[in-house]
């Protein structure tokens, strides 16, 4: 009997351990921090809900992420469209690991901590207010990388929201603070992780823009309430000697599709140049899908040309993932894989003066003539500019369809 008691006790303990509920991450608010260059932290906020459901918050934006896998104390979190994935280990109130983009060989360390913490910790009260429009210049000392932009910010107390528009699109929903004389803004949209830090002196600001841990560039800005970027409808056009836009690319099944196919004859055609890795392209695709759902027409066709940095098989999976997630009702062709280089895109589409932006939209009338090319996309974060785009888009398509 003396030898059996410890054995019975061990069996009981073992049975109790096997039936013990596995540890899960706590529900509620979490603060996520990505490690970028110069020892900087790029924070964003999530709400962890039941059934392994994330909601990412950037100002007014909410992004649902439900592709979350748990195995023991390991966790994998994937966006419904983009390739980037969080892989780490967790306890009930902490997750550590890496945010990984396999096709680009990019790895960014992260830490997530449960609790109702602020996005940025404010250490000093500020007497600066950045509300308004800013004329911005990035990489001023590098002719190759130099570009202009427009900052649109709103400040209430020490809280700042807004976005930055460029000639190719916007930098999404930015959220942050004024900490003393320092402006701090961040966003994470599932594909891109952006951090902007700048010193503010009345009508001037200067600082650095970080994209993940692979890119850093300086920028400066000055207040200019009347500043506007160039007209998006004038930046991309047909080169002299070309009077038509055409292409021949495969769909995800390998079938070659061309604009000269019977399907497009005598119809208005909207051609979208895009990439499944591009948040502006995703938002534009969501809008186009919504538009077609509400405005079906036998005389209208949409088609997308995807320029993918992923290898071929991953690129095809990415296209199918986008179509399924958004419910895209039109074809998405694989125009390029292994690189999203705009130079290579120019070679694939030699009739254009350049492929300046993903996305770019080409409007073709029933006669096959290019009537307009719109460079970039101003998403919902741009407010009035997004509304203006949608109104002009719908009016122009109505005009083409009525001709």
Secondary structure, 3 states (H helix, E strand, C coil): CHHHHHHHHHHHHHHHHHCCCCCCCCCEEEEEEEECHHHCEEEEEEEEECCCEEEEEECCEEEEECEEEEECCEEEEECCCCCCEEEEEECCCEEEEEEEEHHHCEEEEEEEEECCCCCCCCCCCCCCCCCEEEEEEECCCCCCCCEEEEEEEEEECCEEEEEEEECCEECCCEEEEEECCEEEEEEECCCCEEEEEEEEECCEEEEEEEECCCEEEEEEEEECCCCCCCCCCCCCCECCCCCCCCCEEECCCCCEEECCCHHHCCCEEEEEEECCCCHHHHHHHHHHHHHHHHCCCCCEEEEEEEECCCCHHHHHHHHHHHHHHHCCCCEEEEEECCCCCHHHHHHHCCCECCCCCCCEEEEECCCCCEEEEEECCCCHHHCHHHHHHHHHHHHHHHHHHHC
